[in-house]
Amino acid sequence: MAEYDNTNTGILARNERKEKDTHPDLQGFINVDGKEYWLSAWSKRGKSGKLEGKPFFSLSVKPKEDRQESRKPAQSKAPPADDFEDDSLPF
């Protein structure tokens, strides 16, 4: 069975964790030319021009690596226990 190719596709779903007006109404992801991105959308209504009074979505796209790198725990600077030698300790 052939594996599904999700290149140039994506999803948006209601943001169930929205706590503030600044949080996106919808969140999801999109694949563009094989690269993964986080996708956020806010539901808005036009205030002037061609969109005056009409609903639309404002979008934000961020590479998936950005969020993954910011969530990585900080690595310890301490040397591994095997590398510690101090003959002055009595035990």
C-alpha positions in Angstrom: 0.0 0.0 0.0 1.4 3.4 -1.0 2.0 6.0 1.8 -0.1 9.1 1.7 1.7 12.2 0.3 0.7 15.2 2.3 2.9 17.7 0.4 1.1 21.0 -0.2 -1.7 20.2 2.2 -2.7 21.2 5.7 -5.4 21.5 8.4 -7.0 24.1 10.6 -9.1 23.4 13.7 -10.7 25.4 16.4 -8.2 26.4 19.1 -9.6 24.8 22.2 -7.0 26.5 24.4 -7.8 30.1 23.5 -7.7 32.2 26.7 -7.2 35.7 25.3 -8.4 37.7 22.3 -4.9 37.7 21.0 -4.7 33.9 20.8 -5.6 32.5 17.4 -9.2 31.2 16.8 -7.9 28.4 14.7 -4.6 26.4 14.7 -3.0 23.7 12.6 -0.2 23.0 10.2 0.6 23.1 6.5 3.1 21.5 4.3 4.5 23.6 1.5 6.9 22.0 -1.0 7.8 19.4 1.7 8.5 21.9 4.5 6.3 21.8 7.6 4.8 25.1 9.1 2.5 25.9 12.0 -0.6 27.8 10.9 -2.6 30.2 13.0 -5.8 32.1 12.0 -7.9 34.8 13.6 -11.5 35.5 12.5 -12.0 39.2 11.8 -14.4 41.6 10.2 -13.3 44.2 7.7 -13.4 47.8 8.8 -12.9 49.7 5.5 -12.3 49.2 1.8 -13.4 46.2 -0.1 -13.7 44.1 3.1 -15.8 46.6 5.0 -18.3 44.6 7.1 -17.2 41.3 5.6 -15.7 38.4 7.6 -12.2 37.2 6.8 -9.3 35.3 8.3 -5.9 36.8 9.2 -3.1 34.2 9.0 0.3 33.6 10.5 2.8 30.9 9.4 5.9 29.8 11.3 8.4 27.0 10.5 7.8 24.0 12.8 11.5 24.0 13.8 11.1 27.4 15.5 8.6 26.1 18.1 10.4 22.7 18.6 13.7 24.4 19.3 12.2 26.7 21.8 10.7 23.8 23.8 13.9 21.8 24.1 15.1 21.7 27.7 18.4 23.4 28.5 21.3 21.0 28.6 23.3 20.7 31.8 26.8 22.2 31.8 28.0 19.7 34.5 30.5 17.1 33.4 29.4 13.5 33.3 30.0 11.7 36.6 32.6 9.4 35.0 34.8 12.3 34.2 35.1 13.6 37.8 38.2 12.6 39.6 39.5 14.2 42.8 42.1 12.3 44.8 41.8 14.7 47.8 38.4 13.4 48.8 38.6 10.8 51.6 36.0 8.5 50.2 
